[in-house]
Amino acid sequence: MRTTLTLDDPLAKELKKLAVETGRPFKNVVNETLRAGLRRQNVAPRRAYRLTPAAMGAPKPGVDLGKALQLADQLEDAAIGAKLEQRK
C-alpha cells in the first residue's frame, strides 16, 4: 500500500542513516522498524493495575459515611477555618 507519512526530522535522519549503514532501501528500514515496534507492543501486554487498600480506622462518632459529599464539605470547611485561625 502506498501512503504519505510525515516523520519528525530527527527520526527521518536516524532512519536514513540506518538505511545507508545497512545498504537497505529507506522504505524497507521504515517498514521493518514499524513491524518491530508493533511486535514489541504486542509481546508485553500491560498488567492490570492493582491497588492495595489501606485500613484507615473506624469513622469518628457521629459521622455517617453514607453522606460522603456532606462529610467532604464539612472537612473542607474545617480545614479552611483552621487556616483562617492561623492568620490571626
N, C-alpha and C positions, 0 to 999 in steps of 0.2 A: 504494500500500500504506500502510496506517495502522499506526504503531508508536509506542511510548513510548520517548523518548530522554532521558537525563539529561545536561544540559550544565553545565559549570563556570560559576559565576556571572559571572566576568569575560567569558567567551566569549559567554554569553547576552546580556549587556549590549551588547557590541560588535555582535552580530547584530541586536538590536532597534534600536540606534542607526542602523545601516546601512539597515534597513527603513524607518525614519522618514525619514531623509535622502533616500532614493531614491523614497519613496512606493510601495514594493512590499510585498506581504504577507510576513510573517515566514517562513512556510513556503517561499516562493519563494527568499528570500535564503539560507535554510539549504540548500536543495537545490542552488542554484547554487554556493554555497561548497564544498559536498561534491564536486560534479562537477569544479569547478576543481582541487581538491586531488587528486582521483583522476587527472585528466588530467596534471597536473604530475608525479605519481608515475610514470605510465606513459611519459611522454615521455623522461625522462632515466634510462635503465636504468643501474644501477651497473656500473662496470667491475670486472672480476675483479682482486682484489688480487694483486699480483706482488711477490715478494721476491727481491731480487738477492743471491745468495750471495757471501760474502766468504771469501777464502783465509785460513786460519789457520795455515798451515805444516804441516810434517810432524810426526807424533807423536814423543814422546820415545822414545829407545831402551828397549826392554823393555815398552812399553805396547801391549797388544793391544786394538785398537778394537772387536773383536768382543764384548768383555765390558764394555759401556758402563756397566751398573749397578755392577759391581765397581769400575770406574775412578771413577765418581762418588762412591762410598763412600770410596775412598782419598783423593780430592781434598778431600772434606768433612772427613775425619779430619785431614788435613794442615792445613787452614785452622783447625780448632778447636785443634789443637796449637799453631799459631803464635800464636793469640790468648791461650792459656793461658801461653805463654812470655813474652809481653809484660807480663803481670800480675806476674811475679816481680820 
